[in-house]
Amino acid sequence: MKSFRNKLLPLAVILLSLISCSNDYGLMESAGETWLSGLCVAVPYEGRPYVLQMDKGDKIVASGDPESNVKIGSRYSVYYSLIKPKQEDEVREAEIARMIPVTTIPLTYPDSAKTSSAQGDPIEITKAFWLGGDFINVEFNFKISDSQIKHSLKLYYTSFDEENKELKLDFVHLANGDQPEQDLPAIVSFPLKSIHEFNQADTILIRVMQKNREGENHYSFYGLKGGFIKDLR
């Protein structure tokens, strides 16, 4: 099995590093084979060092020797081809061409009853927030110029309206003085187990600072569980 990391590293980002996920999560055709891609978590399995639990429910394992640096509970973006697509086994063997670590960040709650008013630097959402594999996931671009400057990402709790069952969160990127010159694509996942109000909420709104067409900073709200997308000028 081959593992690949983004060539722009070592850009240090909070919780190790953000890894580019590169292409869309869909089908790829190559030499008559069907190649799949998606997000997964490494989970324990009897008789094996681990299997990869895909967000869509399938369990796969690499043919041949398993990758030695895979950690149970860690999240990965995987590009793979099933060796026996029609087999009925619970765990399906696959040729894995690429396996990229995905950063996971728990929700940050305030130390007191005060709501979050976190300010940050703009990012570009390229694939809006979606639910998968017991995570909230998002793909985005952020700009860098100096790979030695550490960028930070946080998902902050803002408020929970118990009457309307509406949870508000802030997705904050801090460039820490780095200049916006070169795009770096990334993906991050937020574990649902860290979001105490998730099961109570009918709507989740996530606020993000982005650039509008005129290059001005503005906030956008992205909705989950029946929410909506709205730009705030």
C-alpha positions, 0 to 999 in steps of 0.5 A: 500500500502506498501513502502520499502526503501533500508536497507543500508540507511541512506546513504545520497546522494545529493537530499535526497537519492538514492534508490535501484531499485533492480530488472529488469523492467519486468514481475513477475509471482506469485500465478497466477497473473501478476506482473509488474514493472516500473517507474512513476510520481505522477500526479493530477487527478480529484476526486483523491489525485493523480494517477501514470502516468507510463512511458509507458502511463498507469495511475494506482491508488492503490486499497483501501486507497492511500499512504499518503506520495506520492507527486505530481510531484515526481518519483517512481519505482512501483511493481504492479498487475492490478486488472482488466487487461481488463478494459477500464477505463482511470485509472486502479486500481492496487494492489501495492506491492512496491513503491520506491522514485526515485531521479531526478537531473536536468542538471547542466550548467556551470556559463560561456561559459567554458565547463565542465571538471568535474572529479569524482569517478568510478561507474558501469552502470548496465542498460544503459541510456534510455528515458522514462517518459520525463526523461533520466534514468540510473541504476548503482552501486557505492561502499561505506564503510561508510554510514555517508559519503555523495556521490554526483551525477551530470549530467553536460553540456559539449558542443553542436555541432550545426552543427552536432547536437551533445550534450555531457554530463558528468555523475559524481559521487563523493565519497568524500573520501569514500572507495570502499568496498560494492556495492550499486545499485541505479537509477536516472532520469534526467528531459528532461525539464532541458536539453535545447538542447534536442529537437535540438540534433540528438545525445546525448553522456554521458561520465561516468568514470568506471573500466575496467576488469583490475580494471583501471579507464577509460571513456565510452560514452553512446549514446542516440537518435542514439548515440553509446557506446564507451570506452575511454582508 
